[in-house]
Amino acid sequence: MRRRVKKHLPNAITCANLFSGCVGIVFAFQDNLVIAAYAIFLAAIFDFFDGFASRVLNSTSCIGKDLDSLSDMVSFGVLPSAIVYELLSRSPQIPGIGEYVNYAAFLLAVFSMLRLAKFNSDTRQADSFIGLPTPANAILIASIPLIMLQYDGLSRYILNPYAILVFIALMCTLLVAEIPLMSLKFKNSDFNKNFYRYLLLLFSAILILFFKFAAVPVVIVMYITLSLIQLKFADDTILSRNKHA
C-alpha cells in the first residue's frame, strides 16, 4: 500500500494542477477573471508540491514528467491566454481590426507550448532555466485581474489594447529567449550558493506584504534581474579562476 501511494502521489498532485487549470478556463470564459486568476495560483501550488513530493519520495518517472508538462500547458498556457483574451475583449476595439485582435492572446499558449517542449529536451536546464518559466509567466498574468480589483483606477491603463498587445509580444519573447534564469529549487542550505535565491524570496515577501498582488510584476522583473546578475558574477568568477590557473 505504501509503495503504491509513493508511486502515484506525485502524479495525483499533478492531476490536481490540471483540474485547477480546467476549472480556471471555465471561469475565464465566464468573464470571472478573479476566480480564474486564483485557479492559476492554486495550480502553481500543486505544481510546486508534485515536484517536491517526487523528490522526497524518490518516485520520478517518464510518465510523471510528461504529465507535468501536459498539466502545465493547460494551467500555465491555455488558462493565462484565456484571461488575456477576456482582457482584450473588455478593451476598446482597434479601428479596422475589431475583435479579431483578441485572438492574439492565444499566442501565449503557443509560446508556452514551445517553452515546455524546449524544457523537456534541453539538457542545459537541469539546474537553471533558459527563458522565462511558464508558471512565472502565468502568475504574472494572474496578477493582472487582481491588480485591477485592488486598484480600480488602473483598469483604464491595463485595458489599453495596444498595451496588451505589446505585453503579449514581450512575454512570448521572454518564454523562448536564450536568457539563463535561476531555478528556485534549493539543493542545499549553503547561504553563499543560494544567496540570490534568498535575496529574491526576502524582497518578494516584503513587497507582497505591503503591495499584495501589485508586487507580482516587480517580483518577476527582480527575478530576471537577479538571474542576470548571478550569471554575470558566475562568468567573472570563472574568468578570474582561468586567469590564475
N, C-alpha and C positions, 0 to 999 in steps of 0.2 A: 504493500500500500504506500509506504513512504517513498519507495523508488518511483512509483507511478506519479505521485504528487511532485516529486523532484523533477521528473522528466517533463511534465505538462504544465506546471505552474507558470513559467515564463511565457509560454505560448498563450495561456489563458489571459494573462495580463495584456499581451499584445492584441488579443481579440477584443479586450475591453477598450483599447485605444481605437481600434477600428469602429466599434459600436458607437463610441463618443463622436467620432467623425461623421458617421452616417446620420446620427440624430442632429448634429450641428448643421448639416447640409439642409435638412428638412426645415429647421428654424430659420436658416438664412434665406431660403426661398419663400418663407412666410413673412419676410421682412422683420423678423425678430433678431436683429443683429447682436443684441446684448447676450442673449442665450447662446447664439452661435459662437460668439467670442469666448464665453465661458467653456463651451464644449472643446475649443482648442486648448485652453489651459488644462482642462481635465485630461485630454488626450496626451498632452505633454507630460503630465504626472505619470500616467500609465507607461508612456514611452521611456521615461527615466527608470521606473521600477522594473520593467521587463528585462532591461539590460542588467540592472543591479541584481535581480533575482537569478538571472542566468549565470553571472559571475560568482555569486555566493554559493549557489547550488552546483556550480560546475556542470551545467547542463546545456552548453552551447550545441547547436546543430545547424545543418544547412537549411532545413525547413524553417527553423526559427529565424534565421537571417532573412529568408525570403518573405516570411510572414510579416516581419518588422518593416521591410521596405514597402510591401503592399499596403499595410495599415497606414504607414506614414504618407503614402501617396494620396490616400483619401483624406486623412485628418489634417495633413500639413501641405497638401497640394490642391485638392479639389475644394475643400471647405474654405480656405482663405480666398480662393478665386471666386467662390460664390458670394463671399462677403464683399469683395471689391466690386463684383458685378452689381450687387444691390446698391452700393455706394454710388456707382456711376449712374444707375437708374434714378437715383434721387437727385443727381446733379443736373444743372441746366444742359439742354442739348446743344451740341456744337452745330452751327449752321452748315447745311449741306451734307452732314453725316447722319445726324439724328441718333436714334437709339442703337444703330449698328455698332457704334464705338464701344458700347457696353461689353461686347464680346471680347474686346481686348483683354479683359480681366482674366480670361482663361489661358492667356499666355503664361501666367504664373503657374498654372497646373502643368503646362508643357515643360517649362524650365525646371520645375520641381522634379518632374519625372527624369529629366536629363541629369539633374544633380544626384538623385538617388541611384540611378544606373551607374553613374560615374563613381560614386562612393563604393558600390559593391565590387567594382572591377579594378579600382585604383589602389595599388599596393602602398602608395605613399601616404595613405590616410589611416594607417594603423594607429598612430599616436597623435595625429593632428588632422585638421580638415583642410581641404583645398576648395575654397569657395564657401559662401555662407550656408550653414546647415539649414535644411528645410524647417526644423522646429523653430529656429530663431526667426526665420522669415515669417512663419505662421503666427508666432507670438506677437511680432511687431504689428502685423495686420489685425490681429485680435484686439490689440490695444486701441485701435482707431475708433470703433464704436463706443468703447468705454471712455475714451478721452472726450468724445462728443457729448456723452452723458454727463461727464464730470464738469466740462467747461462748455456750456451750450453756445457761448459766443464764438467758439472756434469752428462751429459747423459750417458757416458760410465760406471759410477758407479751405476747410478739408474737402468740401463738396464742389470744389472748382474742378471741372472735368479735365482741364489742361494739366493741373497739378497732379491729378490722379494718374493720368497717362504717363507723365514724367516719372512718377513713383513706380508704376508698373515696369517701365523700361529700366529704371535703376535697380530694382530688386531682381529682375530677370538676369541682368548683367552680373550682379553680385553672386547669384546662385551658381553660376558656371564659371566665374572668374578664377584665374590661376593665382588666387591670393591665399597664402597659408594662414590659417586661423587656428588658435589653440583649442584643444579639447578640454572640457571641464571635468574630465574623469581624473580623479586623484589615484595614482598608482601607489603612492606612499605619502607620509605626513611631513616629509622634509620641507622646511619653510622656504629655503633658497630655491629649490627646484619648482616649487609651486607658488612662488612669490606673486606672479601676475594673476594667477587664479584667485588667490586670497584677496588681492587688491580689488579685483573685479567684483567678487562676492561682497566685500565690505562696502564699497561705494554703491553697489546695486541695492543692498539692504537699506542704506541710509537714504538714497534717492526715492526708493519705493515707499519708505516710511513717511516721508514728507510730501511726496508728489503723487503717490499711488500710481495709477496706470499711465499718467503723463510722463513718468520716469522711463517707461519701456523704450521709447525711441532713443533716449540718451544712453541707456544701458547698452543697446545694440551698437551704437556708434563707439562707445567706450570699449566694448568687446573687440571690435575691429581694430581700433587704435592700439590697444594694449597688445593685441596679437602681432601687429606690425612692429611695435617697439621691442617685443620679446624676440622676434625674428632678427631684427637689426642687431641687438646685443649678442644674440647667439652667433651671428655671422662674424661680428667683430671679435668675439672670443676665439672662434675657430681660426680666424686670420692671425690673431695675436699668437696663438699656440704654434701655428705653422712657421711664423717668423722666428720663434725661439727654439724651434726644433733643430 
